[in-house]
Amino acid sequence: MRICELREKEVINERDCKRLGYVCDVDIDICTGKIINIIVPGPCKIWGVIGREHEYVINFCCIKQIGPDIILVNIDEEKCFVKIKDF
């Protein structure tokens, strides 16, 4: 599977069947070439239109199944929901 194919899949938390969104980025260990985390953008700030302040950083070991259309994860949302760092 290619990383670009991950971006086409919707991420769903199996604990509450909540749709988290689509994969926007991945963290890769450049020494081993393994994916460490997948990153899903959090909800928009105002009326679902303007910017984002948070994102879900989901450890790859929390992925339970990757299907043709979805990625099923088992996460505690509060622990994975992190503020985007300002550069």
Residue, then its C-alpha position, 0 to 999 in steps of 0.5 A: m500500500r502506498i501512502c497516497e492510498l492512505r489519504e483516500k481512507e476515512v478514519i473511524n474510531e471503533r470505541d464510539c464509531k465516530r468519524l475522525g476524518y481522512v489521513c492528511d500526513v504520516d510520521i515515518d522513522i527514516c532509519t527503519g522506514k516504518i510508519i510511526n503515526i498517522i495524522v488526521p486533521g481535527p475539527c475546524k474552528i469556526w462554523g466548520v470553515i476557518g482553520r484548525e487548531h488541533e489534529y489527531v496523532i494516532n499511533f500505528c499500533c492503534i490501527k485495528q484494520i485497514g479496509p478498501d474505504i476505511i481505517l478502523v482505529n481503537i483510540d482514546e480521543e483525548k490522548c490523541f487530540v493534540k494542539i498543532k504546533d506553531f512554527 
